[in-house]
Amino acid sequence: MVQLPLSSRPIEEAESPNILLGKDPERQREIDSICGLIERLAVAGIPAAKYNLCIIGIPRTAREAGRGGSRNAAFRWSRADQTAPPTAAGILSEDENWERIDHFLGQVVPVATAAKVRLACHPHDPYTPPGYRGVTRVLARSRG
């Protein structure tokens, strides 16, 4: 499985930020590039690709002690900056978020289907309350 250029990095560090920022014509160029990559994966015999549709990245708080003296990544809401400002995406409603996701999937899924490349979306984690950093993360729920 190959990671498409839609990683779990915050939008400010994203490889293809305009897909989730909704900025055309850059968004369309990024989608076209991903569709071309999917077609090349099929030619190379790679059967699957994964992607993240993540605006705020993976929130973290200070590392915590784990078994055997390890230091593990952690997220504790009680220790998070609950007043952190919105990202470069600004304030994004749930409906706007879904529109941008639907726009992307509406173009990429038919290409992947025709190329017989399976797609896997990583869910948003860890959970954050609606509106955290200006975003309600819709891919972290059972109905999302």
N, C-alpha and C positions, 0 to 999 in steps of 0.2 A: 504494500500500500504506500502511496506517495502523498505527501502533504501538499495540497494546492497552496498558492500564495495568498492564503487567508488563514493566518495563524492566530494564536491566542494572545498576541501582543496588544497593548493598548492602541487605539486608533491613531495616536500620534506617531507610533512606530510601525504601523501596518504596511505590508507590502502592496496591498491593493485597497487603500483607504476609501476611495471614492465610491466603491460599491455600497458601503454602509453610510457614507456621507450623502449619497444620492446626488452627486455632482456630475452632471453631463456636460460635455461629451467624454470627460475622463472616465466616468463610470462605464460607459459603453466600451471604451478601449480596453479597460481592465477585464470586463466580462468576455469580450472577444478573445483576449489573450488566454484566459482560462479555458475557454472552449477549444482553442487550438491546442493547448497543453493536453486536454483530455483526449483529443483525437490522436495526438502523438503517443500518449500512454497506451492506447489501444494497439497502435502499430508496433510498439515495443513489447506487447504482450503483458502489460501490467494491468491486472484486472480491477483495481480499486484505487480510489483516491479519497482522502479525508480533507475536511475543511472546518474552519471555525468562523462563525459570524459574530464576532466579539468586538464591542466598542470600548469597554472599560478594561479589557484584559482579564487577568486572573488576580483579583485583589488578594493581597497578603498583609499580614501583620508580622511582628517579630518571629523569627525562627524559635522553635521549641525543642526541648530535649526529648529524644526518643530512646528506644531500646538500644542497648550496647553503646551508649554514649553518642549516638548519632544526633545531628541537628536537622530537624525536619521543617519544611515549609508549613505555614499555618495561616489560618484566617479566623480570628475571633472578633465577631461584630462588636463586642464590648470594648475592644482595644483599637478598633478601626477609627479613622478620621471620618466621623459621620457627617461632617460639614464640608467634606472635600468638594471643590467646585466641579461643575460639569466639564466634560472632556471637550476636545475640539469639535465634537458633534453637537455641542450645545444641549439644549433641552429637547429631548426626542420623545414624542408620545408613543404609546404602545402601537397605535394604528400606523404611525409613520415608520416605526421599526418593522412592522409586518409588511408594509408596502415595499420597503427596500429589500427585504428577504424574499418576498414573492417575485419581485422584479428579477432578482438574480436567479432564483430557481426556475422561473418560467423560461429562461433562456438556456440555462446550463443543463437541466435535467433531460430535455429532448436530445441534446448532443451526446450526453453520457449514455442514454438509452440506445441511441443509434450505434454508438461505438462499443456497446456492451461493456462499459466501465461502471462498476458500482460506486456509488457515492456514500460517504459516511460523514455525518455532521456531529461534531463534539458538542454536547450540551454545555450551557453556561454553568460554571461552578466557580467558586462556592456561591450559595444563595446570597443575594443581597436584596434588601427591601425595595419595593417599587420607587423609582425616582432617584435612587442612589447615583450620584455623579451625573444626574440629568437623564438617566436612562432606566426604563423598566425592561429588564432582561427577559424576553419572552421565550427563550429556548431553555428555560430551567424548570419548567413546569410540565406536568403530565399532559396538559392540553396544548402545550407549546410545540 
